[in-house]
Amino acid sequence: MDLPVEQWKAYARRKWASLDPGLQERLSLALPLGDTFLLCLPLFQPADEECLHSLAASNCVGKDPRAALFYKEEGNKRFQKKEYTAALILYSKAVSHNSPEMSLCYANRSAALFHLGQFEDCLEDIDRAQAQGYPDRLQPKILLRKIECLLLLGRLQEAAGVISKVESKITMDQSLTSTTHQILLRKISQLKVKAHEKENSLVSVPEALTKTQKDLEFWEENGKMSSASSSVSLNFNSCRGRHLVATKDILPGENLVKEEAFVSVLSPGKSLLLQDSAETTWDTRVTNGDLHCHRCLKQLLASVPCGGCSYAKYCSKKCAQLAWEHYHSTECPLGALLLTLGVFSHVALRTVLVAGFAEVSSLVKQFHGDDKELHKTEARGKSLDETRDSTAGMEGLSEKAEPLIPGCEDDGQYRSSYQAVFNLLTHAEKHSPEHKFLCSLSVVAICKKLREADLTILSQGSCESQSKLKAHVKMSAELSPELKILGEAMLRHMLQLQCNAQAVTAIRESESGDSIVADSEQVRLSTALFPVTSLLNHSCDPNTSVTFSGTAVTVRASQPIPRGQEIFHCYGPHRCRMGAAERQQRLLCQYFFECRCQVCLDELGSDVTGIAATRDIFCCSSCHASMQGEDVLRCSSGACTLLVGRDYLLRQLWNLQLQVKTALELLKDNQPNQAVELLMRCRMDAENFLSAEHMLVGEIEDHLAQGYATLGKWQEAARHLQCSIQIVEAHHGPSSVETGHELFKLAQILFNGFAVSEALCTIQRAETVLSVHCGPQNAQVQELQEMRACLLELPRSLLHRVE
């Protein structure tokens, strides 16, 4: 949810419509953002604040002991059903709320972690439970779990120490019944045997085998642009703006940019109910906020909650502390409001918090000075465009061109810094007046709340001046000059985000019943600002691939890039996913430019309709030739006279998609036989009206492969997945990352079916493709290497065996 909730957007639209026409006209002008903010400031009335307050009330971010009890009990129910992952999530929700039973929540979560094989995290939760005052009568139970974890981790000395401690505790505890006493002693005896066996089984492994594989990706830092490779340079001209160009011939897979986000805010993502969950008073939905660290985006197992709210969760105490110091101490009391105003508002606030008031104030004032100088220049008859045009053709003269490039610092360097973020284009004159009004009202709402808070962000100078400033902020009904500066900067960042925000994504394994072959999907984790990556221009046929690791982005060459060629990134509309007309419309709507990439020029200048349009077409049910036309489609074969209405075919497509969705739910519910039966019917129906290379046909084949793999029918699974791969290749190309992910699944199927030679060939191909796009340290690439190592150790007699 990048923009505010629909109710606030609708409220802002009504407020805009009610404004005096003269005021609307002033706000519609291309005013400096500071003026726009100041014009909207008095328009924010108590009624607007009440509206936001009522909308924010639905976001429960406070701590409630009743919620902790509810989530603990729900977690216990799931634990008893051996649904350990669901139990883990519910126990994590419980520990996010203050409760007298906090120690029990941590202890119960440690049990779930133990059953999930997460022994290090289990030990941490045991320590947390004890720190929270875990009942003395239950200590033997949790200490026995600790011993088992230590034994499984090979930490034998620590385990022996805990065993002695438990023995002593049991001996001295007079409250234990004779039966319980005997059970505990028997359990300790079993653990002692385990410890002895573990000690004898430990084999020293050569150091070379235990080290993680070295990163073979070559990287030489650019001397004039942080986070960029020496293989690229930053250029500028009035036509293309700032852009990156290859300074040498670049090979596929070569790293071009490795950048840490200047700022990143976790996106809630899809809200999913835990299986068999009913609607309750307390929210049992699962979002990104339950699954990933709110600072570094690491996947959460044993989350560390914020001490002030129930929403923010972290992977460690270190992340929690860093977040608190840099921004969360200010954001914490604003949590419900920020969820209502959307991620863009949150990113805008966090950007100024991370930068700090001194840096924000300096750049805002500098911008005001430059703006005044611009007006003087225009008065003398020389426009900014003319000034910029004078740099055209100077790309080869880097020393002379760089100081003219916006965002570069005084030494000519372009860094991944707040100055670079501040100089990202806002396109303020291209946003609709209504949108600017919505953004302005949202920023004013945040500033009003900041006025009430203890603003450490405004702290600068002597202690005495800090105290005076805070006193002034708290006593004044108006916004202080400092808050007005922050407001202007936040409005600037909010408008920048439409064209410069980067969706941070990850591949997440989706629920697929008992299938051995992992099914996965790409999910959006956060919205971030990467000032160096933002320099990349768009192409509908890009020459790079982008991947993420936490809050870091890596841009790699996806094909050979000759020296002097521009480095391109796809902003979303890709030639394989939609035709030129649709791509142009989407880019113009969101990014305010008409795409002139070579693919668009070729498509628009000829009768070619693009890969997506030619593949995803309807076919004749009689002769399987393509159907052509607008409202009524005619068979393209001269020998056939079939006519069909487009609406009829679209209804068929919709019904088929519903059937495929039903089959997928059957797979998730561990009903593979029923799923395969339904998918085979879908396959037959699709043949009657869809082209053989339609993406839905590929999805059906993919799901059939998943179903047969769950049943252990590896040959059938491989056959259907190979059909799916052919369709993916037709749409995306044989070297695409999409094809790489499909090849990875085929490798898993062939590996499990002991089709050794076929598996080795597929592993090699999948590894080659995925290494280019994702790098050699990618989890799938690592698994492919492990599969190859296992297969090469098999006897030759199994070389051609398929089960």
N, C-alpha and C positions, 0 to 999 in steps of 0.2 A: 504494500500500500504506500506508494511513493507520495501521492497527494493526500490531502485530508479526507476524512470520512465523508460519504455522500451527503449526510445531513448538514455538515458545515459548509460544503461546497454549494448546496442548494440555498442555505441561509445567506451566504455571501452574494450569490446571484441575485436574490431578492433585494438585498441591501443595495447592491449596485444599481438595480433598476429603479430604486426609489430615490437615488441621488438627484440633486438639482442638475439639469442638463449642462449648465455652465461649468459645474464642478467635474462632471463626467468628461467634458471636452478638455479641461485642463489636465486631468489624469490620463487622457488618451494621447496627449502630446508626448513627444520623445524627451521628457524631462530628465535631468540628472536623477539618479536613484535616490540621492539624499533628499531632493525636493519631493519626490513621490512618497517617500516614507513620512516626511513631515506633514504632507497634505492628508495622509491617511490616519495619522496619529490621533487627531481630535475626533475622527469619525468613529473610533472604537468606544462604544458606550457601555454603561453597566448592563444593558439588556444583552449586548453581544457577549459580555463576560459570563452572564448567567446561562446563556445558550451553550457556550463551550463547557461550562462547569457541569451542566446536566448531561452533555454528551460524554464527557470524560469520566463521569461517575460509573459508566458501564465497564470501564477498564479497572479491574481490581488489582492494584499494585501494592496495596498496603499489607501489613502482616496481621494475621488473625489466627489465634490458637485453635478456634473451631475448625478452620480450614486444615490446619496441620493434623488434627485428629481424624478428620474425614479422609484425607489422602493416605494417612497411615493405615487406616482400616481397609480402604480400597486396595492398597498395596498388599496387605496381608491376604486378602481374598485371591488376588492374582498369584501370589507366592504359593498359596496352597494348591492352586491349579497348575503349578509349575510353569506359569507364564512369567518367567523371570525378567524379561526385558520390560514388559508392561509394569511389573512390580517396581523395577528400578526407577522408571519415570515417575511413578506415583510417590515413591519414597522421597525422590528429589524435590517434588512439589511440596511434600510435607516439611522438609528441612528448610524450605524457603520462608516458612512462617515461624515466628517465635512460639514456642510451646514448652510447657513443663516436661513433656515427654520427648524432647529433642534427642536425648541420648538413645532412646528406644528406636527412634526413626533412623538414626545413623547405624545402629546395630543391625536393624532389619535390612537396611540397604546393603550393609556389608555381606549379609547372607545371600542376597540376590547377586551381588558381584562375585561371590565365591562360586555360585552355581554357573555363572557365565564365564568362569575361567579368568576373571580379571583380579588376580591375586594381589598385585601391588596396590590397586585402588581399594581392595577389600581391607588391606592392612591400614591404609590411611583412615578409612571410615571407622575401623575398630578404635584407633587412637582418638578420633573425634568423639566417639561414643563415650570413651572413658574420660575425656576432658570435660564432657558435658555432665558428668556425674552418673554414669551407668550404675544401676543398682548393684550393691555388693553381692547380693544373693545370686545374681545372674552372671557374675564375673567368670566362674569356671566355664560356662557355655561359650562365651565370647573368646576366652583365652585358648580354648581347644581349637576354635576356628583359626585363631592366629597361628597356632602351632602348625596346623595343616598347611596354611599358606606358606609359611616359612620353609617347611619341608619341600613343598612343590616348587619353590623358587631356589632350592638348593642352599638355603641359608641355615646350615645345620647348627652352628654354634648358638645363634640366636634362638633357634627352636629348643635347644637343650636348656637354655636359661629360662625360657617360658615354661617348659615342662616342670622344672624344679619349683618354679613359683606356684604353679597350679597344684602340685603335690602338697606343698606346704599349706596352701589355702584350704584344700580339701581336708587335710589332717586337722587343722585348727577350727574348721567350721562345725560347731556343735549342732547347728540347726538342721543339717542334712539328715534325711532319713537313712536307715541302713541300706535300703534298696538303691536309693540315689547315689549313696556313697560308693556302693559296689559297682554301679554302672560307670561312674566317673573314673574309678580306678582301672576298670577294664579298658575303657577308652584310652587312658593314658598309656597303659601297657601296649595296646595296639600301635599307638603313635611312636612309642620307643622302638618297636620292631621296625616300623616304617623308616624311622631315622637311621637305624643300623643298616637296613637294606640300601637306603639312599647313599649312605657314606661309602659302602662297598661298591656301589654301581657308578660312582663318579669317575669319569675318565677325562684326563686332561686333553683338551682339544687344541690343536695347533693354533697359534694366534691368527695366522693368515685366514683360517676358516671362520673365525668369529667376527672379523671386521666387516663392517658394512661395505658394500661395493663402492669403490671410489667413483666420484662424479667425473665422468669423462667429458662432460660438456665444456668446450673451450670458452673462456671468458677473459676479455681484456677491457678494462674500464675505459670509457671515453674520457679524454682529458678535459673536454669542454662542456660535457653534459652528464650529470650524475645519473646513475641507474641505466645508462645506455652503453652499448658495446662500441668499441672503437671502429666497428665495421660500418657505422652510420654517422651522418652529420646532420645538424639542424640547419635548414635553409628557410628563406622567407621571400615571398614575392606577393604582389597585390592580388594576383589571381588565385593562388593556392593557399595563401596565408602561410603559417608556420607548418613545416612538414619535414619528414625524415627521408634521407636519400642514402643509398648504398655507396660507400666509399671504395668498395672492392667487390669482386665477385663473391657472392654469398651462397653457401651450400644449404640444401634442405636440412632442417633440424638445428641450424646454428642459432644460438641465443642472440637476440637483438636488444631486448630490454628486460631487466630484472629489477622490479620496483616494489617497494613497500608502500602501501596506501598511506597518503597523508592523513586521511581520516576514513573511517568505515563505521557504518551503523547496521546492525543486524536487522534484516527484514523478517517480519513475522512469518511470511510464507503461507502455504496452505494450512488451514486448521483441520487436523484429522482427529476423529474420535477414536479412542482405543477400542479394539474389537469387543463387541458385546456391551459397550458402555451405553448407559441411558442418560437422558438429560437430567442434570442434578443442579442443586443450588450452587455448588462449586464446580468450576470449569475443569473437565477432564479431557479437553482437547489437547492435542500435542502439536506444537509449532516449532519453528527453528529455535525459538527462545528456550525451549526445553532440551534441545539436542545439541546446541553449539555454544561455545564460550562467547559471551557478549563483547569480549575484547579482541581475542585472537582468532576466533571462529573454529578453534579445535573442537572436535567432536567430544561431547560431554559423556562421562560415565559417572563419576562421583562429583557432582557439581558443588562448588563453594558459593553459597548465596551471599548477596549483598546484605550488610547489616541493617540497612535502612528501608529496603523495599523487597517485595517478594518476586519482582519481575527479573531483575538483573541476576544472572548466574555466570559463574566463571569456572575455568578448568583448574585453577590453583589459587592459593592465597596471593601469590605474586601478581597474577593478572588482576585479581580483585583490588589489590593495593594500588597498582599502577593506574587502573581505570579511575579509582577514587581520586587520586592525586591530580590526574590530568583533566578530567571532565565530569566524572560521575557524582562528585560531591555537589556540583551545581545541578546536574540533571536529575538526581534521585528524587527530590520533592516534586519534580515536574513530570514524572513518568506517565501519569494518566493523560495529561495534556498533550505530551509529545506523541503518544500513541494515537490520539484523536487527530492531531494536526498532520500526521503522516511522516514518512521517512525523510522526505526532502527537507522539511522543517527541522527535523532532528539533526540531519547532516549539517545544515546551515549553522545551527547552534554549536554543534560539536567542533566544527571547523574553527570558529572564533575562540572557543575554549582551549583547543589544542594550541592554536597560534599564540594566545595570550594577548591581553589588551594592548600592551606596548607596541607589539608588531602590527596589530590591526589598526590602531590609531595612527601610527606612522604612515602606513600605506594609504589609508583613507584620506589623510591630510595631503599626502603627496599627490594623490589622484585629483583632489580639488585644485591643487596648484597647477597640475598639468592641464586640467580642464580650462582653467582661466587662460593659460598660455595658448591653448588651442584656439580659443575665441579671438585672441589677439592676432594669431597667425591668419585666421580666416578673414579678419578685418583688413589685413594687409594684402588679401587677395590670393593666399596660398592655402589650399585645403589639406586636410590630413591625408586624403587619398593621394594627392600630388606628392606629399612628403614620402609616403610609402612607395609610390611608383618609382621614385628615384633610386630605390634599392633593387629594382628588378634587374636581372642579369648579373647580379653580383654574387651569386651563390658560390662561385668558385673562390671568391676572395673572402674567406671565412673571418679573417682578422678584422676586416672593415665592416662586414655585414652584421656580425654578431651583436655589437652594441645597439644596433637599430631594432633587433628582434625583441618584441614585447615579452616580458617575463624574465629576461636575462638580468643578472645582477651587475653591479658596478664594474666587476672584473671581467664581464663578458661571459661568465659561466651561467648555464641554465641548470638550476638545481631543482630537485623534488622538494620544494620548500613552499612556505605560505606565499611568498612573493609570486611564485609560479602559479599557485592556485588563484590568487587575487587577479592575475592577468588573464585567466581563462575568459573567453568571450561570453557575455551575458545574452547577446541578441535582444536587448531590452526593447528595441524599436520594433521587433518582429513578433513579440508576444502580444496576445490580445489584451486590451485594457481590462477585461473582466478577470483574466488570469493574473495580471499584475496586481489587481485589487485584492484578489484572494490571497496571494502571497504576502502582500503588504499587511493585510489584516492579521494573518497568521503570525507574522513576525512581531507586530505590535502586541499581540496577545502574549507572546513569549517574553517580550521586554517588560510588560506590566508585571509578570510573575517574577522576573529577575529583580525588579525593583524591591520586592518584598523579601528577597533572599539575602544571605550573607555573601556578598559578591567578592570572593577572593580573586576572581579574574580581574577586577579593577585595581587590585593592589599593586601599586608601584610607588617608587620614591620612599620618603622617610615614613617611619611608623606614625608620626604625628599627622602627616598629610593623608595617610591611609585612613586613620580614624575619622578625620574631618570629612573625607569623601564618603565613607560608609554612613556617617551620621546624616549628611546631606541627602543621600539617596533614600534613606529610610524615612526622613521627615517630610520630604517633598512629595506633593501629589503629582507633580509633573515628572517626566523622565529627565534624568540628569543629562548634561552634554555627553558624558561618557556612554550612557546607555543609548543615546541617539546615534553615536558613532557605531556601536555594536549593531544597532538596528539596521543602519544603512548597509553595513558589511554583510549581515545575515540575508538581507533582501537580495543583495548582489549574488551571494552564493546560491540562494534558492533558485534564481533565474538561470544561473550557470548550469544547474544540474540537469535540466532537460536535454541539453546537448553534450554535457561533459561527464555525467554520472556513469559509472561503470558497474554493471551487475556482476558481483562476485559469485561464481557458480562452483558446484562440486558434483561429482558423480556419486550418487547415493544408491546403494543396493535397495531395491524395492521388495516388498513382500511377495514371495513366490512359492508359498506352500513348502513342500519338502524337496523341491527341486535342488539337485546338486549343482546345476548350472545357474550361476547368479544372473538375475535380471536386474538391470540398473536404469536409472533415469538421471537426467541433469536437473539439479534443483538450484534455485537462486538463494544464496545465503545472506548477502548483504548488498548495500549500495555504498560505493566508495568513490573517492577522488584520487586519481593517479595523474599528476600533472605532466609527467613525461609521456606516458602512454596516450594521454589525450592529444598529443601532437600528431598522432597518426591520422591521416585522412582516410576516407571511406572508399572502398571499391566493392562492387557486387560480386567480384571474382578476386578476393584478396590473395596476397602472396605470403601471408603470415597465419599462424595459429596461436591462440591465446589460452593459457591454462592458469589455474590459481592453486596456491598452497597456503591455506589460511588467508591472511590479508595481503599476501604477496602475489604479484602477477609476473608471469614470464611470457614474453612474446618471442616466438620462434619463426624462422623462415619455413614455410610449408612447401616451397619449391625453389629452384635455383633463381637467384636475383642478381642480374648482371650489374656491374659497377655503373653508377649514374641513374639507376632506376629508383623510383620512389617506393617507399615501404608503405603498404596499404593494409588496413584492417577493415573487417566488415562490421558495420554498426547494427546489423540485424537482418535487413532485407538482402537475401542472398539469391543469386541466380538459380540455385538448385531448389529453392523453396517457393519462388513466385516469379511471375512474368515481369517484364520491364515496366509496364504501366502501373502495376500495383507497387512495385519497388519505388518508383518515382513519387507516387502519391504519398507513401508512408514516410519517405525521407524528407519530402517537402513539409509534411505536417509536423513532424517532430524536430527535424534538424534545420529546417528553413533553407534548404538548398536543392537545386535540381541536379540530380546525379548526371555527370558527364563521363563516367568511366567507360572504358572501351567496350565492355559487354553491353551496356545500355545503348551506346551509339550504334553498335552493330545490330542489336535487336530492333531498335526504333527505325533504323535506316533500311530495313529489309523486311521480308515477309516472315522472318524467323520469329517464333513466339516464345522462345525460351524453353529450357529443359523442363522446368516444373509444369508448364502449360501443356507440352507435348506428351509428357508421360502420364499425367493424371487426367486422362480423358475417358469418356465413355466409349464402349465398342458395341457393334451390332450383335444382337443375340442370335442372328442367323449365320452370318459369315465371319464375324469377329473383326471386320474392318472398323476403322474409327468412325464415330458419329460427328457430324459437323453442322453448325448452325447456331442460332441464337435461342429464341423461345421454342421453336420446333427443330429438332435435330434430324438430319437425313444421313443415311448410310453413305460413306464416301465411295463405296464400290459401285461401279456403273451397272453391275449385274443385279444389284439388290435395290429394292424400292422402299425399304422400311422407313417409317416416320414415327418419331417418339417425342413427346413433350418433355422439355427440360425439367419442369416441375416434377413430373412423374419419376424421372431418373434420380432427381435429388432426394425424393422421398424414399426410393429404394436404397440409396446410399445411406441415408439417415438410419433406416431400419437395420441395415447390415452393420453399421457402426454400433448400434445398441446390442446386437447379438454378440459381436466380438467383445464388447465390454462385459456382457454377462458371462462369457466363456472365461475371461480373465479373472473375474470374481470367483468362478469355480476353481480355477488353478490356485488362487490364494487360499481358498477354503479346503485345500487338499482333496479335491475331487477331480483328478486328472482324467479319468476315463470319460466322465460326462463332459468335461471341457473339450477333449479331443473329438468326441462325437459331434458336439455343437460346432466346433471349428471346421470340421470336414464339410458340414452342411454349408457353413458360411463360404468356404472355398468354392464349392459348386455354384452357389448363388452368385458369387463375384465373377465367375467365368462368363456368366450370361450377359453382363452389362458393363464390366470394367475392363480397361486395357490390362494386358498381362504385366505391365510395369507400373501399375497404379500403386501408390504407397500403402493403401489399405490392404492390397493383396500381399505385399511384403510383411505387414504387421501380422496378418493371419498365418503366414508361413513361419514367422518368428515364434508366435505363440504355440503353434503346433509342435515346433522343435522343443519348446520348453515343456509341453505336456508329455511328449514321448520320452524326453530325458528324465522326467520325474518317474515315469514307469520303468525306466532302465532299458528302454528300446533305443539303443544308441544309433543303429543304422538308420532307422526312420527319422530320428531327431536330426542327424547329420544331413540327410537328404532334403528335409524341409528348410533347414537353416541355409543350405547352399542356394536354394531358390530365393530365399530372403536376401542373401548377399548379392545375388545377381541384380535384384531390383535396387538395392542400396547403391551398388556401383553405377547403375544406369542413371541414377539421380545425382549422386555426389562425386562419382569418380572412384577408380580403384585405389587411389592413394589418399583418400579423404579419411578424416578421423572417424566419421560415421562407419565407413567400411572397416576401419581398424577395430572398433568395438564389436562389430559383428564377427569378425575373424577371431577375436578373443573368445567369444562364446563357442564358435565352432571348434577351436582348439580344446576347450574344456570338454566338449562332447566327445571328440575323437580320443582325447586322453583317457576319459573314463571308460570308453569302449575298447581300449587297448589297440586301437588302429594306429600302430606306432609310426609307420612311415608317413601315412597321411597326416598324423598329428604333428610330426616333426616339420613337415613342409609348411603346414598352416601356422605353427608357432613361429617359424622363421619369418613368414610374410607378415603376420600380425605384429611381431616385435619390430620389424622394419618400419611399418606404418606408424605405430603408436610412439616409437622413439622419436620420430620426426616431430610429431605434434605435441607430445607430452613429456618427452625427455626420458633418459634411461632410468631415472629414479622413480618413475611412475609405478604405482602399486600393481597395475595390470602387467606392465613390462616385467616387473620383478617376479610375478607369479608365472609368467610365460617361461622365464629362465629356469625357475624351479621345476616346472613341468618337463622341460627339455632334459634337465639333469636326471630326473627320475626315469624318464623313458630310455635314456642312453645306458642306464644300469640294468635294464631288463634283458633276459636271455634272448638270443636271436630267434628262438623258436616262437616267440610271441610277436615277431615283426609284423605279420599280416593278420593277426587275430583281431576280429571285431565281434563283440557280443551284443 
